[in-house]
């Protein structure tokens, strides 16, 4: 039997190294993962605008079709996946959102601050400093990272030329546009579910409450009490088992 296919849509600063520990566990569970390559990440050229960015993802995301596939979107990848659905794409496969960044973009302080150019420049510089990296690892990972894994994780931010673009593109005006388009395409809001880590300190399930109010729909939520924001790194075997059970 062919492996179940999962199309992975990462968050800002994502890099393939974030899935390095999980790939063997997924293969052992009969899963194949397709890591969507975002323009402007890992040294790739940036897209000139959001339409160009989304267009570059279309063919890759379509690889989820058939064979019990699903799209797994984490962080801002959740909003990217909804943007694709609003364009009429990814409608034939389930969408699993893990700790997505959604309508909280216009409510939470950090995204509001990051719309300022100086804040974006400062934030990217912080990710390159050792004290910030050590604090980030202590706060957001549920188990110690090896020096090699930590270096690979933060290199994703260093090589992410599109880091600031996301804060410029994903704005309240975009949310208003998405609300209108998604309401006209009701099928885009179906076959969506959410996972959250009970120890996630990056983003909270308030995102779903705010999103439900904006879109007039509620998606089922499953909470994993021991997970943080990065279960594919903290607990790759457990994450793979959960994905395999979800895919059926």
Secondary structure, DSSP 8 states (H G I E B T S, - for coil): ---EEEEEE--TT--GGGGHHHHHHHHHTTEEEEE---TTSTT----SSHHHHHHHHHHHHGGG-STT-EEEEEETHHHHHHHHHHTT-STTSEEEEEEE--GGGGTSHHHHHTTSHHHHHHHHHHTTSHHHHHHHHHHH-SS---HHHHHHHHHHHHT-TTHHHHHHHSSHHHHHHHHHHHHH-GGGGSSEEEEEETT--S--THHHHHHHHHHT---EEEEETT--S-HHHH-HHHHHHHHHHHH-
